[in-house]
Amino acid sequence: MTWWPAVAALLMTTAACGPTTDAADTRTTVHATVAADKTPAIATVSPTWIRGLRVVRDTSNDRRCAWSIAYPQVPGAEPFTAALRRFVEARRSAFLGGAPSDDCAASPDVPGPELNLDFAFLVASGDVIGVRYSQWWLGGAGDGLSTTTRWYDAKTGRDLSASALITPAAIDELGTTSWRSRGSDTRMAAAALRSGDVDDVAFTARGDLVVTFDEGVAGPGAAGQVWIAIPAATARPLLSGFGRRAQRQVMRPDRELRLDGAASPAPTPSGPAHDGAATPTPSVPAQAEGTVVDCHEVRCVALTFDDGPGPYTQTLLDRLADHHARATFFVVGRNVAASPDLVRRTALAGHELGNHSWSHRDLTRLSASQVRDDLRRTDEAIKQASGVAPVIVRPPYGAVNATVRAQTPHPLVLWSVDTLDWKHRDAARVTRAALSAARPGAVMLFHDIHPTTVEAIPRILRTLSARGYHFVTVTQLIGAGLPASRTVFSGATPAP
């Protein structure tokens, strides 16, 4: 075996870096060319081309116990979808089990722990699908960032963990192979590989193998995540048969994805910065005009729907169309990237699209540059999908601070009526909450990711219509001009 010296030489941490040299070692080694403070450029692809793809998302909407989980629903790969659902639900259960109480924090003004599970597609072509999860767990025993990859072998219909990409025989040989280390981190990484303690195996666009270890697994906890990058040719002896297939589909993807006999055209790999999005920007749609409503003269209410688009959004669009109602959809960027056609249909139907962040993080926990980049990325995804640039933002959990205010180019829109549909998954209860709290000028909060909410909407529309209400978008409700950026608007009047 000749590959492990190269592996040892390529071990990196976020705290230390650079190639190691030894006068006694005259063998040629390949060193990483990536900056020490950055992980290798793991290849990702846009999922927009997968027919029928939907993102299933669930959130708490309670800042005292903030969590947001999501998984892709891939038609034809039901075992994989089910495995991803079990994965995220297990993480949510672990998070909630570790919370100090149902509320997580004593005061609604004090943020409690937060769990956010976001994902990206690594590959989806031939008979291989790969998904990489990033988990942010802030507060509690699981504090920090961790990453996990899950793989699907469509040839066998099996969901696979990251360790399935590596050949057990090659790992077993590590104990007797002569190799040079960079110290204890390298030894810990080798031990982790031998024991199968590997959660994250992925590839760069050129096929280099990247193994990422969680904090404390292959290095001191204070060093953060540790990764090793192995050149494509050197890595091949380490890969299993499925691992080699996955590597090939990343480097040279087939022209179609083969799942249950159904074929879709395959994407091309790209770096993570743009999430593989390379679809052309559509022309600006001619939105349905509808009736001009003067909310100073008639009763108006703005129905707003967060966290989509999702599996129930199209049904909701149909229900709104039945009653000629307009609404505002605060969409999550990750979901937009997965379902651009649905976002475009929403805009074409005359509804308003607002920015609800890329992956439903609590923005008050992010740095100024992170907030700015998150909102910019989501704005771009919405514009690319719909042809319409959003002009309003709803921060996840309604969490706003000076940093969030300063970094958004749009007004921040909260709500005056919380139907608690996120908490009570009961259509009748949601209906009662909406009808009892409806007032002229109200901004009502719903979530189109819940089927019970969509079920409640027809009765809400019928009853409020009978009371003389008109259903308008947020910008229609505000009237002549939007509040300035950094302004927080929660219904009726903006707060300075």
RAJO-V321021 format. One line per field, one symbol per residue. ss: DSSP state (h for helix, s for strand, l for the rest). phi: phi as a letter, one per 30 degrees, with the letter a starting at -180 (. if undefined). A space follows every 50 residues. Layout:
BEGIN
ss = ???
phi = ???
END
This chain:
BEGIN
ss = llhhhhhhhlsssllllllllllllllllllllllllllllslsslllll lllsssssslllhhhssssssssllllhhhhhhhhhhhhhhhhhhhhlll lllllllllllllssssssssssssslssssssssssslllllsssssss sssllllsssshhhhslhhhhhhhhllllllllhhhhhhhhhhhhlllls ssssllllssssslllllllhhhllssssslhhhhhhhslhhhhhhhhhh hllllssssllssssllllslhhhllllllllllllllllllllllllss ssssssllllllhhhhhhhhhhlllllsssslhhhhhhlhhhhhhhhhll lsssslllllllhhhllhhhhhhhhhhhhhhhhhhhlllllssllhhhll lhhhhhhlllssslllssllllllllhhhhhhhhhhhllllsssssslll hhhhhhhhhhhhhhhhllsssslhhhhhlllllllllssllllssl
phi = .bddeddddcdbbdcbajdcbbedccddbccdcdedcbdedddbbdcddd didbccbbbdhbddadbbbaadccdjbeddeddddddddddddddddcdd adcibdbddcdcdbbbccbbddaaahcbbbbcccccbcjidcekcbbbcb bbcddcicdbdddddcdedddddddcddacccjddddddddddddidbcb bbbddcjddbcccdeidbleeddidcbbbceedddeddddededdddddd dbdddaccbhidbbdcdcdadddchidbdddddddddddiddccddcbdb bcdbbciddbdcddddeddddechccbcccccedddddbddddddddddj dccbdbidbiddddccdeddddddddddeddddddcibddbbbcdeiidb bdddedccdbdcccacbcdhddccdbddddddddddcdbeidcccbbddc dddddddedddddddddjdccbddddddjebdddeidccbkibdcd
END
